[in-house]
Amino acid sequence: MEVGLVEQGRERVGHVNKVGYVKRVIAKKRNKPYNRRVKRNVPKALQELFDSCKQTFKGPNTVPSPQDVHKLCHILDNMKPEDVGLSRDLQFFKPGNIIKENQRVTYTTVYKCDNFSLCIFFLPERGVIPLHNHPGMTVFSKLLLGQMHIKSYDWVDSEASHNLLQQQQPSKLRLAKLKANKVFTAPCDTSVLYPTTGGNIHEFTAITPCAVLDVIGPPYSKEDGRDCSYYRDYPCDTFPNEVKDKNDSYALLEEIEMQENCQMDGIEYLGPPINDTDF
């Protein structure tokens, strides 16, 4: 696979359909986070990340061992924007740089195979990736540039949730526990979520222009039952005291359709290519 070689053209894509990521790219786009491609050697950190992912993610049911999680986090923690061809000096990442005709989040695929994908999300100032899940996936998120608010939830046991909600709220709502609700500023430690823990349902809100590198294993696949669902959260202040703790750390989540103003555009990856050779 030749990294960054994708069909030319333009297509509006929603984050709700992450399958395939870059089906088409934006050939001409103002305020792109990449300059034109220049010939580069593969940064050691990027190649090391790819090689470790290839060793770690072996199939759809793979959940990395603690040792593999530690290894991948160590690599990601030490990665810099330059490792994927980015720089804080690019116009896109300058605070207050808002282009009114393009407020959309964009993304690019560094690499994708059946077992894992490497993807970078670019959020303009105040850009939002709404609450969404990662069914059966382990995801490593590394904030490369910018400042971002992250909110995440994990589902409360489905039977317990049903018992608590059946006479209190409509069945479309489901109880979830808040796992994170804080601001992250690059450089910072890598965040990890798992199929059922670690904040599998999360939301990103950019305080300044941001770039986030995601390692996703396995990738989204509608055919394999790993499509993306979106949610709206509601406070549970109408619930009995026994379902809340002192920190009000529970919420009700309702599955929703992807909103038009939250859809994304795919752009061509113009960073250093990966050396994809068989071990």
Phi and psi in degrees as a GROMACS rama.xvg file:
@    title "Ramachandran Plot"
@    xaxis  label "Phi"
@    yaxis  label "Psi"
@TYPE xy
-93.0214  115.164  GLU-2
-66.4965  135.724  VAL-3
85.8667  -6.64303  GLY-4
-90.2565  102.008  LEU-5
-134.705  162.201  VAL-6
-61.9103  134.921  GLU-7
-77.6685  157.145  GLN-8
133.17  -165.546  GLY-9
-140.807  136.864  ARG-10
-149.671  135.62  GLU-11
-80.8816  129.761  ARG-12
-130.981  144.145  VAL-13
-96.5725  146.399  GLY-14
-60.4939  -22.8988  HIS-15
-63.9728  -22.3113  VAL-16
-115.467  81.6744  ASN-17
-84.3484  -7.32836  LYS-18
-60.1441  124.581  VAL-19
85.9076  -14.5375  GLY-20
47.3031  -98.6828  TYR-21
-87.0368  91.6583  VAL-22
-79.6648  -40.4322  LYS-23
-138.319  161.215  ARG-24
-121.229  164.812  VAL-25
-86.1531  114.718  ILE-26
-71.0381  -41.0848  ALA-27
-131.962  124.655  LYS-28
-150.065  130.285  LYS-29
-70.6004  152.138  ARG-30
58.9301  37.5108  ASN-31
-70.5682  146.486  LYS-32
-74.4303  -8.05592  PRO-33
-114.204  143.301  TYR-34
-82.2788  177.746  ASN-35
-61.51  152.808  ARG-36
-65.7775  135.748  ARG-37
-124.928  155.167  VAL-38
-70.8862  126.434  LYS-39
-136.505  155.498  ARG-40
-80.2854  154.501  ASN-41
-72.1688  121.924  VAL-42
-59.3639  142.694  PRO-43
-57.5599  -42.1578  LYS-44
-64.1117  -41.5084  ALA-45
-65.854  -43.7061  LEU-46
-65.8487  -38.7411  GLN-47
-64.8862  -39.0111  GLU-48
-62.4542  -47.6846  LEU-49
-59.7436  -48.3082  PHE-50
-61.0874  -40.4005  ASP-51
-68.8017  -37.9994  SER-52
-63.4652  -40.345  CYS-53
-64.3625  -34.5523  LYS-54
-76.8914  -29.8071  GLN-55
-85.1236  -48.4514  THR-56
-93.5548  105.703  PHE-57
-105.727  -7.8345  LYS-58
174.414  179.345  GLY-59
-64.3476  -22.8986  PRO-60
-100.931  12.2195  ASN-61
-74.1665  124.261  THR-62
-117.946  118.22  VAL-63
-56.7115  142.766  PRO-64
-69.7533  161.611  SER-65
-54.3529  -36.0176  PRO-66
-66.3114  -41.4502  GLN-67
-69.1814  -37.8194  ASP-68
-60.6035  -45.6525  VAL-69
-60.78  -42.6749  HIS-70
-64.7378  -47.5383  LYS-71
-65.3152  -39.969  LEU-72
-62.6854  -40.2422  CYS-73
-61.9073  -43.0618  HIS-74
-64.4675  -48.9099  ILE-75
-65.2916  -38.8419  LEU-76
-58.8937  -28.8355  ASP-77
-98.1944  1.12283  ASN-78
-77.5449  147.336  MET-79
-120.22  160.536  LYS-80
-53.4645  -36.8084  PRO-81
-63.3429  -22.119  GLU-82
-65.9518  -21.5819  ASP-83
-118.498  21.7417  VAL-84
81.1507  20.3138  GLY-85
-108.467  163.642  LEU-86
-152.072  142.381  SER-87
-67.4764  -12.9657  ARG-88
-81.762  -11.216  ASP-89
-64.583  144.912  LEU-90
-56.2568  -36.017  GLN-91
-57.2013  -35.7408  PHE-92
-91.5939  3.92237  PHE-93
-80.9759  125.29  LYS-94
-54.4163  140.967  PRO-95
82.8589  -0.174631  GLY-96
-83.9548  83.0503  ASN-97
-110.507  118.84  ILE-98
-97.1925  112.307  ILE-99
-58.6104  -34.3972  LYS-100
-80.8911  -2.7368  GLU-101
-141.194  85.1651  ASN-102
-100.87  6.03559  GLN-103
-81.1651  150.642  ARG-104
-73.4325  142.162  VAL-105
-122.332  163.698  THR-106
-148.394  157.711  TYR-107
-141.149  145.896  THR-108
-99.8318  118.36  THR-109
-76.3504  -42.3857  VAL-110
-160.614  147.014  TYR-111
-151.705  133.844  LYS-112
-140.307  -173.763  CYS-113
-66.8017  -24.5548  ASP-114
-97.3094  -27.8198  ASN-115
-162.261  165.59  PHE-116
-141.25  151.974  SER-117
-116.753  121.115  LEU-118
-138.883  143.144  CYS-119
-115.544  130.164  ILE-120
-106.113  134.37  PHE-121
-113.715  116.465  PHE-122
-111.107  121.98  LEU-123
-69.5242  167.389  PRO-124
-53.3586  127.982  GLU-125
73.2953  6.32581  ARG-126
-68.1119  147.48  GLY-127
-131.834  133.58  VAL-128
-105.012  108.082  ILE-129
-67.1823  170.103  PRO-130
-51.741  125.886  LEU-131
-150.546  159.002  HIS-132
-106.622  174.823  ASN-133
-137.991  76.0574  HIS-134
-63.345  122.614  PRO-135
68.5242  19.0737  GLY-136
-116.955  154.329  MET-137
-112.25  130.153  THR-138
-129.292  128.503  VAL-139
-105.222  123.694  PHE-140
-117.092  123.304  SER-141
-118.741  114.499  LYS-142
-76.7707  111.088  LEU-143
-85.5915  -39.4074  LEU-144
-144.738  143.731  LEU-145
98.4214  -174.225  GLY-146
-127.771  131.874  GLN-147
-141.605  142.063  MET-148
-95.0426  130.314  HIS-149
-120.802  128.07  ILE-150
-121.153  133.836  LYS-151
-142.889  154.963  SER-152
-135.841  158.099  TYR-153
-123.673  148.004  ASP-154
-66.6159  140.718  TRP-155
-77.0252  149.329  VAL-156
-41.9474  128.745  ASP-157
-59.5683  -38.8427  SER-158
-68.2911  -43.229  GLU-159
-64.1449  -40.3583  ALA-160
-61.9489  -43.7935  SER-161
-63.0045  -43.4688  HIS-162
-62.9251  -35.5387  ASN-163
-76.8162  -31.3343  LEU-164
-100.426  -15.7407  LEU-165
-59.7722  -29.6268  GLN-166
-111.009  9.64479  GLN-167
-115.737  -35.6813  GLN-168
-142.043  162.162  GLN-169
-59.5166  150.531  PRO-170
-66.8943  -15.946  SER-171
-70.3215  -17.0087  LYS-172
-89.295  147.695  LEU-173
-136.997  142.095  ARG-174
-80.3641  134.705  LEU-175
-135.985  152.748  ALA-176
-105.063  133.002  LYS-177
-69.4389  128.904  LEU-178
-108.119  -32.3711  LYS-179
-149.256  145.289  ALA-180
-159.542  74.6289  ASN-181
-152.021  169.622  LYS-182
-100.123  134.261  VAL-183
-115.238  139.909  PHE-184
-125.3  127.059  THR-185
-71.388  140.868  ALA-186
-81.2392  142.307  PRO-187
-148.248  170.295  CYS-188
-66.8987  155.009  ASP-189
-71.2223  138.479  THR-190
-96.2799  142.683  SER-191
-128.78  130.361  VAL-192
-121.777  151.59  LEU-193
-118.355  173.4  TYR-194
-54.1303  -34.5157  PRO-195
-129.7  0.124085  THR-196
-139.949  174.849  THR-197
79.9702  10.0655  GLY-198
87.1698  52.6979  GLY-199
-62.1172  -24.0276  ASN-200
-107.117  114.111  ILE-201
-137.408  164.621  HIS-202
-134.133  134.927  GLU-203
-110.444  132.532  PHE-204
-130.268  119.02  THR-205
-79.7663  126.091  ALA-206
-85.7427  -39.9047  ILE-207
-125.033  169.009  THR-208
-54.8644  135.083  PRO-209
-131.665  154.843  CYS-210
-131.126  127.569  ALA-211
-123.759  126.102  VAL-212
-95.0293  122.312  LEU-213
-110.53  132.899  ASP-214
-105.988  118.307  VAL-215
-122.198  120.679  ILE-216
-139.198  123.429  GLY-217
-76.0164  168.052  PRO-218
-70.6476  167.932  PRO-219
-59.6344  140.718  TYR-220
-156.704  107.737  SER-221
-61.9157  -38.8945  LYS-222
-63.2319  -31.089  GLU-223
-98.9063  13.2936  ASP-224
80.2118  20.7695  GLY-225
-119.635  50.7291  ARG-226
-81.6518  165.462  ASP-227
-99.3507  133.449  CYS-228
-114.793  148.692  SER-229
-115.004  153.34  TYR-230
-139.715  155.912  TYR-231
-117.717  135.636  ARG-232
-104.128  145.901  ASP-233
-128.769  143.816  TYR-234
-66.9245  151.794  PRO-235
-106.642  45.1013  CYS-236
-74.0918  -4.12872  ASP-237
-93.3912  4.39565  THR-238
-93.4793  156.28  PHE-239
-60.0888  157.523  PRO-240
-59.8019  -30.0946  ASN-241
-68.6698  -13.7006  GLU-242
-98.375  1.31876  VAL-243
-126.153  151.226  LYS-244
-103.035  -177.435  ASP-245
-66.2783  -18.3923  LYS-246
-93.0016  5.68672  ASN-247
50.6124  51.0776  ASP-248
-96.5462  23.0411  SER-249
-120.171  155.164  TYR-250
-148.459  162.593  ALA-251
-101.817  129.597  LEU-252
-110.804  135.327  LEU-253
-120.113  127.108  GLU-254
-70.0992  135.648  GLU-255
-132.912  166.44  ILE-256
-78.9074  153.428  GLU-257
-63.9813  127.959  MET-258
-78.0012  145.396  GLN-259
-57.1885  -41.7088  GLU-260
-77.3697  0.324583  ASN-261
-109.988  5.90931  CYS-262
-70.3442  162.972  GLN-263
-120.039  161.902  MET-264
-114.469  140.504  ASP-265
-91.7839  140.019  GLY-266
-126.28  156.952  ILE-267
-70.0776  138.422  GLU-268
-76.7065  121.53  TYR-269
-117.065  12.8898  LEU-270
-82.8415  -172.869  GLY-271
-59.8125  137.23  PRO-272
-75.4228  159.452  PRO-273
-98.8492  142.48  ILE-274
-85.5381  98.6176  ASN-275
-95.4173  90.9201  ASP-276
-119.743  148.081  THR-277
-69.2447  141.957  ASP-278
